[in-house]
Amino acid sequence: MGARRDTRARMVTGAAMLLREKGVRGTTVGAVLERTGGPRGSVGFHFPGGRTQLLTEALREAGDGVTTHLQERAKGGASPAEVFASLCDHYTRQLESSDFVAGCPVWAVVQEAPDDPDLGPLARAIVEDWAAALLPPPVEVAQRPSRRNLAIYAIASLEGAITLARLQRSTLPIELVRGQATPLLAT
């Protein structure tokens, strides 16, 4: 039973890595099997919903990992600016360690499959979770829309910076966004 669970977990993690590197179109069942060394028959066994189920679980794993990190930082007393800075640090490390290949899997879905009935709503929910982690507790009701908009602005700016960082093979775009958005989140 443990080996089966390990195979499934490897496939989900492998698909999440491929989403970061190749996007939705490049995260094929064949690519996942090649990455993880899983047998072809294991896909139907572990993922009766096929590629869609595999991609959904991979996106959830990747998104939840970042969400948990942000929430833990916020619960630990970090300010919204510090939480955002840690998100910038996360993607800087990821880009550098992958030689600028691994981007954001959520952004890949937003760019390639926003209308997918499974992936689109999940990507939207993940972005909302990230935005919520950038809200200072407690946020007064009157401040919520503007603070949420600022959080969405920061996330959107970072996602664009990740794309440019991959293109330019430099973390400078992330550093620029961090330098501009962090002071705004500190107010």
Backbone torsions as a table, in degrees:
resi	resn	phi	psi	omega
1	MET	NA	-38.8	179.6
2	GLY	-62.8	-40.1	179.8
3	ALA	-63.9	-39.4	178.2
4	ARG	-64.0	-43.6	179.9
5	ARG	-64.4	-40.2	178.2
6	ASP	-62.8	-41.8	178.6
7	THR	-60.9	-45.6	-179.6
8	ARG	-62.2	-48.1	-179.5
9	ALA	-61.9	-41.2	177.4
10	ARG	-61.6	-39.5	-179.2
11	MET	-67.3	-41.6	178.6
12	VAL	-64.4	-47.0	179.4
13	THR	-64.0	-41.3	177.3
14	GLY	-61.7	-40.8	177.8
15	ALA	-66.0	-38.4	177.7
16	ALA	-63.2	-41.4	177.5
17	MET	-63.4	-42.5	179.1
18	LEU	-65.6	-37.4	175.8
19	LEU	-57.9	-41.8	178.8
20	ARG	-63.3	-38.4	-171.9
21	GLU	-92.1	-41.1	-170.5
22	LYS	-115.9	-9.2	-177.9
23	GLY	79.6	-174.0	-177.3
24	VAL	-65.6	-48.1	-177.4
25	ARG	-62.1	-35.2	-178.1
26	GLY	-83.4	-7.8	180.0
27	THR	-94.4	74.7	178.8
28	THR	-90.0	163.0	176.5
29	VAL	-59.2	-43.1	179.2
30	GLY	-60.1	-41.7	179.3
31	ALA	-65.8	-39.0	178.1
32	VAL	-64.6	-44.7	179.3
33	LEU	-63.0	-40.8	178.3
34	GLU	-63.9	-42.6	-179.0
35	ARG	-65.5	-39.9	-171.7
36	THR	-99.9	-12.7	-177.5
37	GLY	73.4	18.5	179.9
38	GLY	-77.5	148.2	176.3
39	PRO	-73.5	145.4	-176.5
40	ARG	-54.6	-40.8	-178.8
41	GLY	-64.4	-16.8	-177.8
42	SER	-71.5	-23.5	-178.4
43	VAL	-62.8	-52.2	179.9
44	GLY	-63.8	-33.9	179.8
45	PHE	-68.6	-49.4	-176.0
46	HIS	-83.4	-26.2	-175.5
47	PHE	-133.0	78.6	-178.6
48	PRO	-60.7	-22.1	176.4
49	GLY	-83.2	4.7	175.6
50	GLY	70.9	-150.9	-176.2
51	ARG	-58.5	-38.8	-179.6
52	THR	-59.9	-45.7	178.9
53	GLN	-63.4	-43.0	179.7
54	LEU	-61.7	-46.3	179.4
55	LEU	-64.3	-41.0	179.9
56	THR	-62.4	-45.3	179.9
57	GLU	-67.8	-35.2	177.9
58	ALA	-66.6	-43.9	178.3
59	LEU	-63.5	-42.5	178.9
60	ARG	-61.1	-45.3	179.9
61	GLU	-60.2	-47.7	-178.5
62	ALA	-65.2	-46.4	-179.9
63	GLY	-64.4	-42.8	179.8
64	ASP	-64.2	-35.4	178.6
65	GLY	-61.0	-45.5	179.2
66	VAL	-70.1	-42.9	179.5
67	THR	-58.3	-46.5	-180.0
68	THR	-59.8	-43.7	178.4
69	HIS	-59.2	-47.2	-178.6
70	LEU	-64.7	-44.2	-179.8
71	GLN	-64.0	-40.4	178.5
72	GLU	-64.0	-40.2	177.3
73	ARG	-62.9	-44.5	-179.4
74	ALA	-65.2	-44.5	179.4
75	LYS	-65.8	-26.7	178.5
76	GLY	-79.2	2.4	176.4
77	GLY	100.9	2.7	178.6
78	ALA	-68.6	141.7	176.8
79	SER	-73.4	164.1	175.4
80	PRO	-55.2	-37.6	178.3
81	ALA	-64.0	-40.8	178.9
82	GLU	-69.1	-37.4	177.4
83	VAL	-63.4	-44.9	178.9
84	PHE	-64.0	-41.5	178.1
85	ALA	-59.5	-37.7	178.9
86	SER	-68.6	-32.4	175.6
87	LEU	-66.7	-42.2	176.1
88	CYS	-61.0	-43.7	178.6
89	ASP	-60.9	-41.8	179.9
90	HIS	-56.8	-50.2	-177.5
91	TYR	-73.1	-29.9	174.2
92	THR	-62.3	-48.9	178.9
93	ARG	-61.5	-43.1	-178.8
94	GLN	-62.1	-44.2	179.5
95	LEU	-65.1	-45.8	-178.8
96	GLU	-64.8	-41.8	-177.3
97	SER	-72.4	-19.4	-179.9
98	SER	-103.6	10.8	-176.5
99	ASP	57.7	39.6	175.9
100	PHE	65.9	29.2	177.8
101	VAL	-96.9	-40.0	-172.8
102	ALA	-88.7	112.6	175.9
103	GLY	-98.8	-145.2	-178.6
104	CYS	-104.7	123.5	-179.3
105	PRO	-65.9	-29.7	178.5
106	VAL	-66.3	-43.7	178.7
107	TRP	-62.3	-37.3	177.5
108	ALA	-59.1	-43.0	178.8
109	VAL	-67.3	-43.4	179.9
110	VAL	-59.4	-39.6	-178.6
111	GLN	-75.6	-38.8	-170.5
112	GLU	-104.5	-26.6	-172.8
113	ALA	-144.1	46.3	-177.4
114	PRO	-64.9	-24.6	-178.5
115	ASP	-96.0	0.6	177.0
116	ASP	-61.4	129.6	-174.5
117	PRO	-65.2	-18.8	177.6
118	ASP	-101.4	-48.6	-174.6
119	LEU	-75.7	-39.9	-178.0
120	GLY	-58.0	-54.3	179.3
121	PRO	-61.7	-35.7	179.0
122	LEU	-66.6	-43.4	177.7
123	ALA	-61.3	-42.3	178.1
124	ARG	-61.8	-42.5	179.8
125	ALA	-64.1	-39.1	179.0
126	ILE	-64.3	-44.9	178.7
127	VAL	-61.1	-40.9	177.6
128	GLU	-62.8	-39.9	177.5
129	ASP	-63.3	-41.8	179.1
130	TRP	-64.9	-41.6	178.8
131	ALA	-63.0	-41.8	179.3
132	ALA	-60.8	-35.6	179.4
133	ALA	-69.3	-17.6	179.3
134	LEU	-95.2	4.7	177.8
135	LEU	-90.9	134.6	178.7
136	PRO	-73.5	137.2	178.3
137	PRO	-89.1	144.5	-22.7
138	PRO	-81.7	144.4	177.4
139	VAL	-92.7	122.9	178.1
140	GLU	-64.8	147.1	-176.4
141	VAL	-53.7	-41.1	-178.3
142	ALA	-66.0	-26.4	-177.9
143	GLN	-90.2	-15.1	-172.0
144	ARG	-54.2	-51.0	-177.2
145	PRO	-60.0	-45.2	-177.5
146	SER	-69.7	-38.7	178.4
147	ARG	-67.5	-40.3	178.1
148	ARG	-64.1	-43.6	178.7
149	ASN	-60.6	-39.3	178.0
150	LEU	-65.3	-40.5	177.7
151	ALA	-63.3	-43.7	178.6
152	ILE	-64.4	-40.6	176.7
153	TYR	-57.9	-46.2	-179.0
154	ALA	-62.8	-44.2	-179.8
155	ILE	-65.0	-45.6	179.9
156	ALA	-62.2	-40.6	178.0
157	SER	-63.3	-42.9	179.2
158	LEU	-64.5	-41.8	179.6
159	GLU	-61.6	-41.2	175.6
160	GLY	-64.5	-38.9	179.0
161	ALA	-65.1	-37.2	177.4
162	ILE	-61.8	-43.2	178.8
163	THR	-61.7	-46.6	179.0
164	LEU	-66.3	-36.3	178.3
165	ALA	-61.4	-40.7	177.4
166	ARG	-64.5	-44.3	-179.0
167	LEU	-63.7	-45.1	-176.2
168	GLN	-87.6	-9.6	-176.8
169	ARG	54.7	46.7	-178.4
170	SER	-152.0	144.8	177.3
171	THR	-87.7	4.3	-179.8
172	LEU	-54.0	-44.6	178.6
173	PRO	-57.0	-38.0	178.6
174	ILE	-68.8	-40.7	178.0
175	GLU	-61.0	-40.2	179.3
176	LEU	-64.9	-45.2	179.2
177	VAL	-64.0	-43.5	178.3
178	ARG	-58.0	-44.7	-179.2
179	GLY	-64.8	-31.4	-179.6
180	GLN	-87.3	-42.5	-173.7
181	ALA	-82.0	-33.2	-176.2
182	THR	-59.7	-46.3	177.9
183	PRO	-62.4	-34.0	178.3
184	LEU	-65.4	-39.5	179.8
185	LEU	-72.8	-17.7	-179.6
186	ALA	-82.4	-12.0	-177.3
187	THR	-84.8	NA	NA
